[in-house]
Amino acid sequence: MVIVICLFSYLLSGCAAEEPFKEDIPELITKVVLTFEPLSAGTNIVVIASDPDGDGVKDITVDAPINLQANTSYILTLSLLNELAEMSSPAYNITDEVEEEGDEHMFFYTWTGNVFSDPAGNGNIDNRLDVVNYIDEDVDGLPVGINTFWTTGTASSGTFRIVLKHQPQLKSTISGADTGETDLDVEFEININ
């Protein structure tokens, strides 16, 4: 009788409905397009980084340095693509996915050479609490970073690095660039003329 009860209990637990599992896989990004739109008159500055084989053996390449005007304010918009997917597939436009899952994603930025007067400093990759001017937020009011605001300083040059972190159930007011999986890490040369 004890064996029958144990067997019956085992069968019941084996047939219990499993809870849905949310897959938290890092995004596959093969191209990132940076568009700096000047708030005053002027032409958009567009720079592209490509990694045509994704996680393959080819390194990410940048098509040109970022060349911005001195003492000018810009809105930076990022566009993320997975060109290994069909253009009609939802897996192609990664920007949409990052926006939809904003509570799981955050862009971090760092720069050298005092290229920006606003925000001042060197960015928040090394310290989450350092200032970056985020425009967009997730459903919890935390920054995402697809859209940011920048004001250049005087003529100088340096580097500009962007890191996208995937932080499912980890993103918070203090989670930094060392939390979660890295979806994107790319560095550009930047010149302020």
C-alpha positions in Angstrom: 0.0 0.0 0.0 2.8 2.4 0.8 4.4 1.7 -2.6 1.1 2.5 -4.3 0.7 5.8 -2.5 4.4 6.8 -3.3 3.9 5.8 -6.9 0.6 7.8 -7.1 2.3 10.9 -5.5 5.2 10.6 -8.0 2.8 10.5 -11.0 0.8 13.5 -9.7 3.9 15.6 -9.3 5.2 14.6 -12.7 2.0 15.7 -14.4 1.9 19.0 -12.7 1.8 21.9 -15.2 5.2 23.5 -15.5 5.5 27.2 -15.0 6.2 29.2 -18.2 9.9 29.8 -18.7 11.1 33.2 -20.0 14.2 32.9 -22.1 16.8 35.5 -21.3 19.3 35.1 -24.1 21.6 38.0 -25.0 20.7 39.9 -28.1 22.6 39.1 -31.4 23.7 42.5 -32.8 25.6 42.7 -36.1 25.2 46.4 -36.7 24.9 49.5 -34.5 24.1 52.8 -36.1 24.8 56.0 -34.1 23.0 59.1 -35.3 24.0 62.4 -33.6 21.3 65.0 -34.5 22.3 68.6 -33.8 19.7 70.6 -31.9 20.6 73.7 -33.9 21.0 73.8 -37.6 23.3 71.3 -39.1 23.6 67.8 -40.6 23.1 64.6 -38.7 26.4 62.7 -38.0 26.0 59.0 -38.6 28.6 56.4 -37.7 28.3 52.6 -38.0 29.9 49.7 -36.3 29.5 46.2 -37.9 30.1 42.7 -36.8 28.8 40.7 -39.8 29.2 37.2 -38.3 27.9 38.1 -34.8 29.7 35.8 -32.3 31.9 34.5 -35.1 35.6 35.0 -35.6 35.4 38.4 -37.3 36.0 41.4 -35.1 33.7 44.4 -34.9 34.7 47.2 -37.2 33.8 50.9 -37.2 33.3 52.8 -40.5 34.6 56.2 -39.4 35.4 58.3 -36.3 32.7 60.4 -34.7 33.3 64.0 -35.8 31.2 66.5 -34.0 31.2 70.3 -33.8 32.5 72.1 -30.7 30.1 73.6 -28.3 27.1 72.0 -29.9 24.2 70.0 -28.4 23.1 66.7 -29.9 20.5 64.0 -29.5 22.2 60.6 -29.9 19.9 57.8 -31.2 21.1 54.2 -31.5 19.8 51.7 -34.0 20.6 48.0 -33.4 20.2 45.3 -36.1 20.7 41.6 -36.5 21.5 41.3 -40.2 21.8 37.5 -39.9 18.0 37.5 -39.6 15.5 38.2 -42.4 14.5 41.8 -42.6 10.8 40.8 -42.1 11.6 38.8 -38.9 11.2 40.4 -35.5 14.7 39.2 -34.8 16.1 41.7 -37.3 15.3 45.0 -35.5 17.0 44.6 -32.1 16.2 48.2 -31.2 12.5 47.3 -30.9 13.3 44.3 -28.7 15.5 46.4 -26.4 12.7 49.0 -26.1 10.1 46.4 -25.3 12.4 44.8 -22.7 13.7 48.1 -21.4 13.4 46.8 -17.8 16.0 44.2 -18.7 18.4 46.5 -20.7 20.6 49.5 -20.1 23.3 51.3 -22.2 26.4 52.5 -20.4 28.7 55.1 -21.9 32.3 56.3 -21.3 34.5 58.8 -23.0 38.0 60.2 -22.8 39.6 63.6 -23.8 37.0 65.9 -22.1 35.0 65.8 -25.4 31.7 66.7 -23.6 30.8 69.6 -21.4 27.4 68.1 -20.6 27.5 65.5 -19.2 30.9 66.3 -17.6 33.2 63.6 -16.3 34.0 60.3 -18.1 30.7 58.4 -18.1 29.1 55.6 -16.1 30.8 52.4 -17.2 33.1 52.6 -14.2 30.6 54.1 -11.8 26.8 53.6 -12.4 26.1 56.8 -10.4 28.1 59.1 -12.8 26.0 61.3 -15.0 24.8 60.4 -18.5 21.9 62.4 -19.9 19.4 59.6 -20.7 16.2 60.6 -22.5 14.3 57.3 -22.5 13.1 55.2 -19.5 11.8 51.8 -18.9 8.4 51.0 -17.2 10.1 51.4 -13.8 11.4 54.8 -14.5 15.0 53.6 -15.0 17.2 54.7 -17.9 17.5 52.6 -21.1 19.8 54.8 -23.2 18.7 54.3 -26.8 18.3 58.1 -26.8 20.7 60.4 -24.9 21.6 64.1 -24.9 25.2 65.4 -25.3 26.9 68.8 -25.5 30.4 68.9 -26.9 33.2 71.0 -25.3 36.0 72.8 -27.1 38.2 71.2 -29.7 39.6 67.9 -28.5 39.7 64.2 -29.3 39.4 60.9 -27.5 37.3 57.7 -27.4 33.6 57.0 -27.0 32.6 53.6 -25.8 29.1 52.1 -25.6 28.1 49.0 -23.6 24.7 47.4 -23.7 23.9 45.2 -20.7 21.2 42.6 -20.5 20.0 42.6 -16.9 16.8 40.4 -16.5 15.6 40.7 -12.9 18.9 42.5 -12.1 18.4 46.0 -13.3 18.1 48.5 -10.5 19.0 52.1 -9.5 22.5 50.9 -8.7 23.1 48.0 -11.2 26.2 48.8 -13.3 28.1 47.8 -16.4 29.4 44.8 -14.5 25.9 43.4 -13.9 24.3 40.9 -16.4 25.3 39.7 -19.8 27.0 42.0 -22.4 25.0 42.4 -25.6 27.2 45.1 -27.1 30.6 46.6 -26.4 32.0 48.9 -29.0 34.5 51.8 -28.9 34.8 54.7 -31.4 37.4 57.4 -32.0 35.7 60.8 -31.4 36.9 64.2 -32.6 35.4 67.6 -31.6 36.3 70.3 -34.2 
